[in-house]
Structures are given as structure tokens and as C-alpha cells.
Amino acid sequence: MTSRSGNRRKRDKTRSPRTTAKAAPPKARQAKKPTPNLEKSADTGSATRRLPRPDGVLPEEALPLILEVAGNADYALLDSGDGLKLERYGPYRVVRPEGQALWRPALPQSEWEAADAIFTGDTDEEGMGRWRFPKAALGETWPMKHDGINFLGRFTSFRHVGVFPEQATHWRHMAESIESAGRPVRVLNLFGYTGIASLVAARAGAEVTHVDASKKAVGWARENQLMAGLEDKPIRWIVEDAMKFVEREGRRGNQYDIILLDPPAFGRGPKGEVWQLFEGLPSMVAGCRDILSDKPLAMVLTAYSIRASFYAIHALMRERMAGMGGRVESGELIIREDETVGAGRAISTSLFSRWVAA
Ligand SMILES: C[S@@+](CC[C@H](N)C(=O)[O-])C[C@H]1O[C@@H](n2cnc3c(N)ncnc32)[C@H](O)[C@@H]1O
């Protein structure tokens, strides 16, 4: 099980990778759009289970891939231990619960006491709680940066701060493939939250569609677009249930070159639609495959706070991308304590599986 925490200066590290060279020849892509044969779930109204197994050669695979993010000027994991973590987000030091920190803190107590904000409350990953500001009362937001993109950090009641810095490694990978495509690229960012990935994609030159169920989160994302000075970039902001949106895009024949999906374990669409990751993920990945363009570049799935290994989402992604060629890379996103101040221990935040074109 992984939890979420943050950081940025990203360096990708592959540990003991296992690779195979079973790339599908380009012709093997005729299985791209499997005949729909879906059952409707009574709970979600969305198509689940009984998906036909796509034909075609499985993509190459590379795993485990451990993508690591380390500290930089905008963000650092300074220390962790005793079930807590101490991070720096822009100007502020923040203390939050971290169930994986089974060890003792390495920095002296005085470093922890210098925190600007402490989250207290439910130690559950998604539990509610309150922020305490020991030095001076802070506003809800503060200026943050990611790789030169300005946005607002936020103290939210679910302990999150408006950005998941561990995603930076995926964002850099995405930006590189947009920039090197040499053609217009369409990106779909599902479960897009405060929109940092959408801004990274737009800055790299993509036309972006951002989907989230929360009107509030989409409002924050729009604010971030202004804050970043990227208001002239083509971003469609959509408040919608992600599954419904994908199904509708399939019916409309709209297609994307890159799809990012970072679903929670449990969530609700704006009309109360229920999202359960273990129920909905197979249909979601199948639906996303159906709306990939004829020259797709990537599909990136992250998952967190679930009782599963990356092997599970790896096998799902490989099965669903059969016949597409390319490679499926899977593993964990980790954040390492800043080695210049802390002990250099790693905290895993999420599992991921990404398909990348050959
Ligand atoms: C953890 S956030 C994703 C973080 C984001 N990828 C990032 O890096 O900033 C999960 C998001 O999923 C959204 N969500 C939950 N259920 C949803 C649903 N059924 N359809 C669309 N979005 C949903 C939430 O509103 C939330 O913003």
C-alpha cells in the first residue's frame, strides 16, 4: 500500500528492470477497438467486468521501475519518522501524517518545531482534519512553483496541499514527448485536480482537456492557469464524471494522443456517480484505449492508497494495450528525503503503470 506525499527535482531510476522484447509489429493494431461487451454495474451505472480480452501481441514490458523525485528549490521532503513527515513547500515547512514512516526522525526536534503548518486529525490517508499554524495564522493559499510554473499551494481539509510533487517525473516525461512529437498533440487529463499536469502539458504545446468531478478543484485549476500566465493556452476545463466523459468521447469519436489518469480509490462524480477503483478501472483503461488517436504517445495510470501491487495495474495495462506495440513500464513513485539535510530515506507515494509508444 502506498500513500501520497510530495517533491520535485525528478530523477528517474530504474532498479533491476525486467524487460522483454515482444513489441507488436505495427500491423498488429487492428485489435485497437474491441467490440463492446460490457455489463452495467447497478451501483455505478458504468460499464464494468466482462470486457472482451483484446487480441494482439502484448506490449513489451519494463518493471519494476522506481521513479524518484528528490528535493529542489520549490519542494523537499526534509525528514520523516514517528508516523509523520516534514516537508518544505515553497516558503513553508509543513508537517503531515505519514503512516509509512516507521523509523525515527533524523533531524533534531528544533527543526520540526520550526514548522509553519501542522495537519492534525485523522491519520487515514483520505481522512479529514485541521491545520494548525504554530508561528502565525496563514491564509488558505500561498504562491508555489513547479518547474517555473506559478500556482497556488492550498491547505485543504484532507491534508493535501494542492499538488502531488511525486507526479513531476510523469509530467516531465509527458512534456518531453509533446515537445518531441513534431505535430499537434492532444492530452486528456482525467481526475485532474488543481491542474498542474494540464499546465505542464499546455506549456509544452499540447491542446489539453482537463476533467474533474469537483467544481471547486476545477475552479482552483483555472486560477492556477491565470497564476501561471498560461491563459492563452488551449485548455478545456470540464466538471464531469471521468468514466462518463470517457464513454461519451468514445461515442463522439474524439481522440487523444496522451491520456493521464490518476484516480482515487473511491470518488464521486458531480451527479453522485460512484467511482470505485477496483470496480471501474478495467473499463476505464479499456475506454481510454478506445479514445487514443491513431498515433498515440502514452497512457499514464497512477494509483494510491489501495491494497494492490503495481503488478496488478501492470497486467491490466498490458492486457488492455495488446496489439498496440510500445512498452508498458510499471513500478512506484517515490520521494526521497533531501540528502543535503535529511537521512535520504524513501517514501513510496503511488503505484503506476504507463504505456509508451515505441
Ligand atoms: C488525487 S486527485 C488527482 C491528482 C492530480 N492527478 C494531480 O496530480 O494534481 C483525485 C481527483 O479525482 C477527482 N475525482 C474523484 N472522483 C471522480 C470522478 N468520479 N470523476 C472525475 N473526477 C473525480 C477528485 O475531485 C480529485 O480532484
The ligand as an ORCA input file, in Angstrom:
! r2SCAN-3c Opt
* xyz 0 1
  C      -5.711     12.887     -6.112
  S      -6.599     13.847     -7.154
  C      -5.657     13.689     -8.619
  C      -4.365     14.497     -8.563
  C      -3.871     15.032     -9.875
  N      -3.649     13.974    -10.841
  C      -2.602     15.849     -9.684
  O      -1.507     15.330     -9.853
  O      -2.706     17.020     -9.279
  C      -8.070     12.927     -7.431
  C      -9.113     13.795     -8.115
  O     -10.142     12.925     -8.601
  C     -11.343     13.661     -8.590
  N     -12.454     12.689     -8.711
  C     -12.927     11.821     -7.791
  N     -13.948     11.062     -8.318
  C     -14.087     11.480     -9.593
  C     -14.948     11.073    -10.661
  N     -15.873     10.139    -10.493
  N     -14.809     11.680    -11.865
  C     -13.880     12.657    -12.044
  N     -13.040     13.080    -11.064
  C     -13.144     12.501     -9.858
  C     -11.297     14.436     -7.303
  O     -12.167     15.565     -7.358
  C      -9.810     14.812     -7.241
  O      -9.590     16.108     -7.744
*
